[in-house]
Amino acid sequence: MAEFKVVSIVDGDTFDVDPGWKWNGGTGNRIRPAGYDAAEMGSRAGQSAKDKLTRLILNQKVELGDAYRVDRGRLVCEVFFRGRNLASYFE
């Protein structure tokens, strides 16, 4: 699995990495982890989810696993942090 540094958090289930990813002829730096869905920004729960993700992975290294598709410029893929699927932190 490839390792990337998390450089910004967009919301509770979207973040940017460096270096950028390359997959299936596309490139980018925005990631949408597979396996969980956070509340939308603009709600208290959405801000709480963003804050939790920020505390967990901002400026940390993550590994990107199996990719499924690109959705609105975001690579939807399995993400691992400290050996665990990122989705497991949000169960």
C-alpha positions as a Markdown table, in Angstrom:
| # | Residue | x | y | z |
|---|---|---|---|---|
| 1 | Met | 0.0 | 0.0 | 0.0 |
| 2 | Ala | 1.2 | 3.5 | -0.8 |
| 3 | Glu | 1.7 | 6.0 | 2.1 |
| 4 | Phe | 0.6 | 9.6 | 2.0 |
| 5 | Lys | 0.7 | 12.5 | 4.5 |
| 6 | Val | -2.7 | 14.1 | 5.3 |
| 7 | Val | -2.3 | 17.8 | 4.7 |
| 8 | Ser | -5.8 | 19.1 | 5.2 |
| 9 | Ile | -9.3 | 18.0 | 6.3 |
| 10 | Val | -12.2 | 19.1 | 4.2 |
| 11 | Asp | -15.0 | 17.5 | 6.3 |
| 12 | Gly | -15.6 | 14.4 | 8.4 |
| 13 | Asp | -15.1 | 12.0 | 5.4 |
| 14 | Thr | -12.9 | 13.9 | 3.0 |
| 15 | Phe | -9.3 | 15.0 | 3.2 |
| 16 | Asp | -6.3 | 15.9 | 1.1 |
| 17 | Val | -3.0 | 14.1 | 0.9 |
| 18 | Asp | 0.6 | 14.8 | -0.3 |
| 19 | Pro | 1.9 | 13.5 | -2.6 |
| 20 | Gly | -1.1 | 13.3 | -4.9 |
| 21 | Trp | -2.6 | 9.9 | -6.0 |
| 22 | Lys | -2.6 | 8.3 | -9.4 |
| 23 | Trp | -5.3 | 5.8 | -10.3 |
| 24 | Asn | -6.8 | 4.5 | -13.4 |
| 25 | Gly | -5.4 | 7.3 | -15.5 |
| 26 | Gly | -6.5 | 10.0 | -13.1 |
| 27 | Thr | -4.7 | 12.1 | -10.5 |
| 28 | Gly | -5.6 | 14.2 | -7.6 |
| 29 | Asn | -5.0 | 14.8 | -3.9 |
| 30 | Arg | -8.5 | 14.5 | -2.4 |
| 31 | Ile | -9.5 | 11.3 | -0.7 |
| 32 | Arg | -13.0 | 9.9 | 0.3 |
| 33 | Pro | -12.4 | 6.9 | 2.6 |
| 34 | Ala | -14.6 | 3.9 | 1.9 |
| 35 | Gly | -16.6 | 2.3 | 4.7 |
| 36 | Tyr | -18.2 | 5.2 | 6.5 |
| 37 | Asp | -20.2 | 8.3 | 5.9 |
| 38 | Ala | -20.0 | 11.4 | 8.1 |
| 39 | Ala | -22.7 | 14.0 | 8.7 |
| 40 | Glu | -22.7 | 16.9 | 6.3 |
| 41 | Met | -20.9 | 20.2 | 7.2 |
| 42 | Gly | -23.3 | 22.9 | 8.4 |
| 43 | Ser | -24.6 | 20.6 | 11.1 |
| 44 | Arg | -23.2 | 20.2 | 14.6 |
| 45 | Ala | -22.6 | 16.5 | 13.9 |
| 46 | Gly | -20.8 | 17.5 | 10.7 |
| 47 | Gln | -18.4 | 19.8 | 12.5 |
| 48 | Ser | -17.9 | 17.2 | 15.2 |
| 49 | Ala | -17.0 | 14.6 | 12.6 |
| 50 | Lys | -14.5 | 17.0 | 11.0 |
| 51 | Asp | -13.0 | 17.8 | 14.3 |
| 52 | Lys | -12.6 | 14.1 | 15.1 |
| 53 | Leu | -11.0 | 13.4 | 11.8 |
| 54 | Thr | -8.7 | 16.4 | 12.2 |
| 55 | Arg | -7.5 | 15.2 | 15.6 |
| 56 | Leu | -7.0 | 11.7 | 14.4 |
| 57 | Ile | -5.1 | 12.1 | 11.1 |
| 58 | Leu | -4.1 | 15.7 | 10.2 |
| 59 | Asn | -0.4 | 15.8 | 9.6 |
| 60 | Gln | -0.2 | 12.0 | 10.0 |
| 61 | Lys | 0.7 | 9.3 | 7.5 |
| 62 | Val | -2.1 | 7.1 | 6.1 |
| 63 | Glu | -2.0 | 4.2 | 3.7 |
| 64 | Leu | -4.3 | 4.0 | 0.7 |
| 65 | Gly | -5.5 | 0.5 | -0.2 |
| 66 | Asp | -8.0 | -0.7 | -2.7 |
| 67 | Ala | -9.5 | 2.1 | -4.8 |
| 68 | Tyr | -13.1 | 1.9 | -6.2 |
| 69 | Arg | -13.8 | 5.0 | -8.2 |
| 70 | Val | -13.2 | 8.7 | -8.5 |
| 71 | Asp | -16.3 | 10.7 | -7.2 |
| 72 | Arg | -16.3 | 14.5 | -7.7 |
| 73 | Gly | -12.5 | 14.5 | -7.9 |
| 74 | Arg | -12.1 | 12.4 | -4.8 |
| 75 | Leu | -10.5 | 9.0 | -4.9 |
| 76 | Val | -12.8 | 6.6 | -3.0 |
| 77 | Cys | -10.6 | 4.0 | -1.5 |
| 78 | Glu | -9.8 | 2.0 | 1.6 |
| 79 | Val | -7.7 | 4.1 | 4.0 |
| 80 | Phe | -5.6 | 2.7 | 6.8 |
| 81 | Phe | -4.2 | 4.5 | 9.8 |
| 82 | Arg | -1.9 | 2.9 | 12.3 |
| 83 | Gly | -2.7 | -0.5 | 10.8 |
| 84 | Arg | -6.5 | -0.2 | 11.1 |
| 85 | Asn | -9.0 | 0.7 | 8.5 |
| 86 | Leu | -10.0 | 4.3 | 9.1 |
| 87 | Ala | -13.7 | 3.4 | 9.0 |
| 88 | Ser | -13.2 | 1.4 | 12.2 |
| 89 | Tyr | -12.4 | 4.6 | 14.1 |
| 90 | Phe | -16.0 | 5.8 | 13.3 |
| 91 | Glu | -18.1 | 2.8 | 14.2 |
